[in-house]
């Protein structure tokens, strides 16, 4: 099957990440991490804009039960944003003594917790980590050492959890997607196995999503593509892009039958490809699922 990504928002996001379809607003939201911006796109009117701009980076966000966006920022800070009126309040106060790096990529689980990756700081000897934000606002470490925590997802029966370690910045390590046994009641992860090893392929696996057939779609930073894998980890199709850095994918639209992909433009389009930094869309020939909503009660 041929897939042709269409550039729907021509913009030069420095690090365009975490696209997420909001069924209440019927809009697609995504962030430009270092610029601290939340962008939106309305496919019905083909309009777009900026819902929020912060002086802090935004590593990722979820949609809360009440429709607000839960922003994961610097030093462990978590804030709520009303994307319509722009009001912001703090859910979890920053804790710079514990968190000396920003968050990177997050996902809500079926009961409203949030799994949140945190960047490494190799010069300071700080590894990447994966945290779980419980509904009472408590942050627990669930993976205490990774290179670069990235995209995550759940199997359709909610028994398995996918976790991407992009391994960017470590020339001796290849990016991998791991699959864990997941306990919905406790939020615990166990028995990791390598689902995809990117050895021998261009780029690193970055953001990801899981479709309605339990196939995994993984965006490849530095690889100009999105790959689809069956439940056994076999690549079954590839979507090629002009931009070099394809960072994340998600399903969206009324019936979740479109895929949106965010990209990066850290240098220039001459270097990183036509449309680098833009938001793209393509028809995958399969439907996805709505992402779970967070229910952080603090």
C-alpha positions in Angstrom: 0.0 0.0 0.0 1.3 3.5 -0.9 1.1 6.2 1.7 1.6 9.9 0.8 2.0 12.2 3.7 0.4 15.6 3.2 1.8 18.7 4.9 -1.2 20.2 6.7 0.6 22.8 8.8 3.6 24.4 7.2 5.7 25.4 10.2 9.3 25.1 11.4 8.9 23.6 14.8 12.3 23.1 16.4 11.2 19.8 18.0 7.6 19.1 17.1 6.4 16.3 19.4 3.5 14.6 21.1 0.6 15.1 18.6 -2.6 14.2 20.3 -6.2 14.3 19.0 -8.7 16.0 21.3 -12.1 14.6 20.6 -13.9 17.4 22.6 -12.4 20.2 20.5 -12.0 18.1 17.3 -8.5 19.5 17.1 -5.0 18.1 16.9 -2.6 19.5 19.5 1.1 19.1 19.5 4.1 20.8 21.2 7.4 22.4 20.2 9.5 21.3 23.1 12.2 23.9 23.5 10.0 26.8 22.4 7.4 25.9 25.1 4.5 26.1 22.6 1.3 24.1 22.3 0.1 24.3 18.7 -3.3 23.3 17.4 -4.8 22.3 14.0 -8.5 22.1 13.1 -9.0 19.8 10.0 -12.6 20.9 9.5 -11.6 24.5 8.9 -7.9 23.9 7.9 -6.8 26.5 10.4 -4.1 26.4 13.0 -2.7 28.5 15.8 -0.8 28.6 19.2 -2.9 27.7 22.3 -0.1 28.3 24.8 3.5 29.6 25.0 5.7 29.2 28.0 9.1 30.3 29.0 9.8 26.7 30.0 10.1 23.7 27.6 7.2 21.3 27.3 8.3 17.7 27.1 4.8 16.3 26.5 1.2 16.5 27.6 -1.9 14.4 28.1 -5.6 15.2 28.0 -7.3 15.3 31.4 -10.8 13.9 32.0 -12.2 17.5 32.0 -10.6 18.3 28.7 -7.7 20.4 30.0 -4.1 19.6 28.9 -1.6 18.3 31.5 1.8 19.8 30.6 5.0 18.1 31.7 7.7 20.7 31.9 11.1 21.4 33.6 12.4 20.3 37.0 9.5 17.9 37.5 6.8 20.6 37.1 3.4 19.5 35.9 0.8 22.1 34.9 -2.8 22.2 33.7 -3.7 24.2 30.6 -7.2 25.1 29.4 -6.6 25.1 25.7 -9.5 27.3 25.0 -9.1 30.2 27.4 -5.3 29.7 28.0 -5.6 29.6 31.8 -2.7 27.7 33.5 -2.4 26.3 37.1 0.2 24.1 38.7 -0.7 20.4 39.5 2.8 19.3 40.6 5.3 21.8 41.9 8.9 21.8 40.4 11.5 19.9 42.4 14.9 20.8 41.0 16.7 18.9 43.7 15.2 15.7 42.4 14.7 16.6 38.7 17.6 18.3 36.9 16.3 17.6 33.4 13.1 18.1 31.5 10.4 15.5 30.8 10.3 13.9 27.4 7.3 12.1 26.0 4.3 11.1 28.2 1.2 8.9 28.0 -1.8 8.3 30.2 -2.7 4.8 31.2 -6.2 3.2 31.3 -7.0 4.4 34.8 -5.6 7.9 34.5 -2.0 7.6 35.7 0.7 9.1 33.5 4.0 7.5 32.4 6.5 10.2 31.8 10.1 9.9 30.5 12.8 12.2 31.7 15.9 13.2 29.7 19.4 12.1 30.5 22.2 14.5 31.4 25.2 12.4 30.4 27.8 15.1 31.4 26.4 15.0 34.9 26.1 11.2 35.0 22.3 11.4 35.1 20.6 8.5 33.1 17.3 8.8 31.4 14.4 7.5 33.5 10.8 6.6 33.3 8.4 7.9 36.0 4.8 7.1 36.8 2.7 10.0 38.0 -0.1 8.5 40.1 -3.4 10.1 40.4 -2.6 11.6 43.8 0.4 13.5 42.3 3.1 11.1 43.5 5.9 10.5 41.0 7.4 7.0 41.2 10.4 5.7 39.3 9.6 2.7 37.2 12.6 2.4 34.9 15.7 3.8 36.6 18.1 3.8 33.7 17.6 4.5 30.0 19.5 6.4 27.3 16.6 8.5 26.0 13.1 7.6 27.1 10.6 8.1 24.2 7.4 6.9 22.7 5.0 4.6 24.6 1.8 2.7 24.0 -0.5 -0.1 25.2 -1.8 -3.3 23.6 -5.5 -3.4 22.9 -6.1 -5.9 25.8 -4.2 -3.6 28.2 -1.8 -6.4 29.2 1.3 -5.0 27.5 3.2 -1.7 27.6 5.6 -0.5 24.9 8.5 1.7 25.7 11.0 3.3 23.3 14.6 4.0 24.3 15.9 6.0 21.4 19.5 5.8 22.5 20.3 9.1 20.7 23.6 10.6 21.9 25.2 7.2 22.6 27.0 6.1 19.4 27.6 2.6 20.9 23.9 1.8 21.5 21.1 1.3 19.1 17.5 2.4 19.6 15.1 -0.2 20.8 11.4 -0.6 21.5 10.7 -2.8 24.5 7.5 -4.6 25.5 6.6 -5.1 29.2 4.0 -7.0 30.9 1.6 -4.3 32.4 -0.6 -4.6 35.4 -3.5 -2.2 35.0 -4.6 -2.4 38.6 -1.2 -1.5 40.1 0.5 0.3 37.2 3.6 -2.0 37.6 5.8 -3.1 34.6 7.6 -6.4 34.5 9.4 -8.9 32.2 10.8 -6.6 29.5 11.6 -8.0 26.1 13.1 -6.3 23.0 10.2 -5.8 20.5 12.2 -3.9 17.8 16.0 -3.4 17.6 16.9 -0.6 15.1 20.4 -2.0 14.4 21.2 -1.6 10.8 18.5 0.8 9.9 18.8 4.6 9.5 17.8 6.7 12.4 16.3 6.0 15.8 12.8 4.9 16.9 11.1 7.9 18.5 7.4 8.5 19.2 4.9 5.7 18.6 1.3 4.7 18.7 -0.7 1.4 18.5 -3.5 0.9 16.0 -6.8 -1.0 16.2 -5.1 -4.2 14.9 -2.5 -4.1 17.6 0.2 -3.0 15.2 2.8 -0.5 16.4 3.6 2.6 14.3 7.0 4.1 15.1 8.4 7.4 13.9 12.2 7.4 13.1 14.2 10.5 13.9 17.0 10.7 11.4 15.3 8.0 9.3 12.8 10.0 7.1 10.1 7.5 7.8 7.4 5.8 9.9 7.4 2.0 10.2 4.5 -0.2 11.0 5.2 -3.5 13.0 3.0 -6.5 13.5 2.5 -7.8 17.1 5.5 -10.1 16.6 7.8 -7.1 15.9 8.0 -7.7 12.1 8.1 -4.6 9.9 5.1 -4.8 7.5 5.1 -1.3 5.9 6.9 2.0 5.7 5.8 5.5 5.1 8.5 7.7 3.6 8.9 11.5 4.5 10.9 14.3 3.1 11.9 15.6 6.5 14.8 13.7 8.1 13.5 13.9 11.7 10.0 12.4 12.0 9.4 12.5 15.7 6.0 11.2 16.6 2.7 9.8 15.2 -0.9 9.5 16.5 -4.3 8.6 15.1 -6.9 11.3 14.8 -10.1 12.5 13.1 -13.7 11.6 13.9 -13.1 7.9 13.3 -9.4 7.8 14.1 -8.6 6.8 10.5 -6.0 9.5 9.9 -2.4 9.4 11.1 -0.7 12.7 12.1 3.0 13.0 12.3 5.1 15.8 13.8 8.7 16.6 12.7 11.7 18.7 13.6 13.7 21.6 12.1 16.7 22.1 14.2 19.1 23.4 11.5 17.4 24.3 8.2 15.1 22.7 5.6 18.1 22.7 3.2 19.8 20.3 5.6 16.8 18.4 7.1 14.5 18.1 4.2 11.5 19.9 2.6 8.8 20.6 5.2 11.0 19.9 8.2 9.3 21.1 11.4 5.8 20.8 9.8 2.7 18.7 10.8 1.8 15.9 8.3 -1.2 13.7 7.8 -1.7 10.5 5.8 -4.4 7.8 5.5 -3.1 4.5 6.9 -5.8 2.2 5.7 -6.5 1.1 9.3 -8.2 2.8 12.2 -6.5 3.7 15.6 -7.9 4.2 19.0 -8.4 7.2 21.2 -5.7 7.7 23.7 -6.5 7.3 27.4 -7.1 10.4 29.5 -5.2 11.3 32.6 -7.0 11.8 35.9 -4.5 13.5 38.1 -6.5 14.8 41.0 -4.2 17.3 42.7 
